[in-house]
Amino acid sequence: SWDVDDVIEEKLTCIGKAEEYEVVKINGKAAKGVDHLQLQGAFTAGEFGSGLHDIFDPNSHTSFSWERIEHIHGQEAYVYAFRVPQEHGATVIHRDPDRQVVVPYSGRIFVDPQTFSVLRITTTLDLPAGFPIVHTDRTIEYKPITIANQEYLLPSHSEVHMQDSARWYANEVDFKDYHKFVAESTIHY
């Protein structure tokens, strides 16, 4: 049983490899001029695409190893363990007091053996002893989404669990209302 402190609705725009967040509503009320990074409590970013990109980016020097076959959502998935070293790890910020660390992280990637598409990613951060946040894990689920009569495998749900010395936090993110924006032009001479 969790206490729900806030329900935040954001518009996420992904252009290339960059994610931009615009806070639209907080607890059902319109929010103007509120920056994603100014939100109180435990918040995260990267669930849409940059987290996946960072794992597979050759510059991250991620190590992968075969683990097992598992069934998720009624389909077979190949499961691979991965580890990203600290020098290419995740940035974690704690605001009170202001502290920032870059940490290694590891997890599992669940892959559809037919399409080689990612179906799920689980991640755990390797936080240093003495840091105010003592535990963080994240699960991102992907499912087929139809946009403009085309099907794409996109994030559908994410859960992040964090623990500091006093409390547990849970962030649940549901991705909805997908749109694809395309611009076309013709130049006539």
Buried (B, 14 or more C-beta within 10 A) or exposed (E): EEEEEEEBBBEBEEEEEEBEBEBEBBEEEEBEEBEBEEBEEBBBBBBBBBBBBBBEBEEBEBEEEEBEEBEEEEEBBBBBBBBBBEEBBBEBEBEEEEEEBEBBBBBBBBBBEEEEBBBBBBBBBBBEEEBBBEEBBBBBBBBEBEEEEEEBBBBBBBBBBBBBEEEEBEBEBEBEEBEEEEEEEEEEE
